[in-house]
C-alpha cells in the first residue's frame, strides 16, 4: 500500500477522495487531463488496490483506488 502526502496547488486537478472523518478532500496524484475527457490513474504500483492518504486536517486513512475521484483543488 502506497503512502502519499501530496503538495497541492489551488486550481489544479487531482485524483483523490473525501476523508471519512471530516469530509475534506485528500489528493492522491495529479490528473494530467485536468478533468477533461477520459483518464486513468497512471502512477502507483500496477494492481494496487488501496492507497493511504492524509487529508488537510491531518487525518490518515486508506481508500480503494477504484473509489478515487477527479476534482479541482479549491473548487470543493
N, C-alpha and C positions, 0 to 999 in steps of 0.2 A: 504494500500500500504506500503510495507516494504522499509526502507531506509538502504542502505548498503554502507559503506566505508571500503573496504577490504584492508588489508595489503598484498601486493602480493610479490612473490618470483620469480625471473628470472628463467626460465626453468620449472616452474610448470604450470599445465593446469587448466583452469578456464572456467566457463560459463560466457559469457558477450556479449557486443555489442559495436559497434563503436559510438562515440559521434557524434551527429548530427551537432555540431558547428565546431569541429576541426578534426574529424575522428579518434582520438586516441581511442584505445580500453579501455573499462572500465570493470573491472571484477566484477561479482556479487557473485558467490560462487565457491569454488574449484571443479574440475572434478576428482572424485576419480578413474576413469578409465584411467586417463592421456591420453585421446584421442583415446583409443583403444576400439574397439567393440561398441556395443550399450550402450547408457547411457541415463538416465532420471534424471532431477534435483530432488534431494531428500530432499532439505531443503526449508524453507519458508512455508507459510500457504497454505494448500491444496486449490486448486481452485483459487489461487491468479492470477489475470490477468496481473497486472503491478507491476514493481519494480522501485524504484528511485535509481539512481547511480550517482557517481561523477567520472569524468574522471581524468587522471593525471594532466590535465591543470586546474582543479578546476571547470569545467562546470557541473552543476547539471541538470539531465534530467530523464525523465521516459521512460521506454521501456516495451513493452509487453513481457511476459515470453516466449511466443511461438516464439519470434524473436531472442532469445538468442542463441549464437553460442559457440561451444567449441574451445578454442585456447590456444596456448602455450605462456605464457607471455615472452616477449623479442624476439620472433620469427617474430613478425609482422613488 
